[in-house]
Amino acid sequence: MSAQPDAVVVRGASARLGGRTIWSEVDLTVEQGAFVAVLGPNGAGKSTLMKAILGLLSPSAGSVRVLGGSPRETRSGIGYLPQRRSFEASTRVRGVDVVRLGLDGTRYGLLPPLGPRARARRRQARERVAEVIERVGATGYAQRPIGELSGGEQQRLLIAQALVQRPQLLILDEPLDSLDLPSQAAVAALLQRICRTDGVAVVLVAHDVNPLLGYLDRVVYLANGRALEGPVEQVITRPSLSELFGVAIEVLRTGDGRLVVVGQPEAPHHHGHRREDPA
């Protein structure tokens, strides 16, 4: 039996938007079952890289392979959780129904044909939704309106929605945004467990590496139109980031173990300060 292909393989890739090169000569490999964070300052191109992996943007040079094929060919094997804001408190849709949208969102709300096959499909769908809700630890509140839930509870249900189709690759854009520190740690631990037990590769865009420390396998740091990839302790260091940025960068570790990156061309960046990333 041949080995499964890597979840993501990027080789010598470049991306251009509006006549401007966002990044170039990017190399990246995400193995099956790996937990990888994409980091970098505002405008470095983190979201652009996610779009290339999702097949929403073609590289101007080089190649992007996902699950052994082109991103557009293998899109059905990708679960995607876009960046979001919290649901309004008035949102009455139940959490279980939000998860179900990931399974049959194109048909949701339509009554399927009656008959044994239709009943069997509905039963299988209910079982799968219940299974994935239990998988993310949300069974206790999935029947409640999602607007009543905390940010961490909502995020677990949205992760369940992205997992319900059994993807081989899960991409999440800022899933820890607006969560408190305990919820960030809980979501990071959940994602690591999904990687380890289900063999799903997880690629996560983040501005703050600190809640993810101890859970990640590797990081990709985008800056200055380039990318540096490897374990956290090898990438987020003074020599590595100084070479990447082309200026002197200091990496400090605080008494509680948090990382602080000082000296980037933009304002000094603490891995915990939220910014928008238009690229």
Secondary structure, 3 states (H helix, E strand, C coil): CCCCCCCEEEEEEEEEECCEEEEEEEEEEECCCCEEEEECCCCCCHHHHHHHHHCCCCCCEEEEEECCECCCCCHHHEEEECCCCCCCCCCCCEHHHHHHHHHHCCCCCCCCCCCHHHHHHHHHHHHHHHHHHHHCCCCCCCCCEHHHCCHHHHHHHHHHHHHCCCCCEEEEECCCCCCCHHHHHHHHHHHHHHHHHHCCEEEEECCCCHHHCCCCCEEEEEECCEEEEECHHHHCCHHHHHHHHCCCCEEEECCCCCEEEECCCCCCEECCCCCCCCC
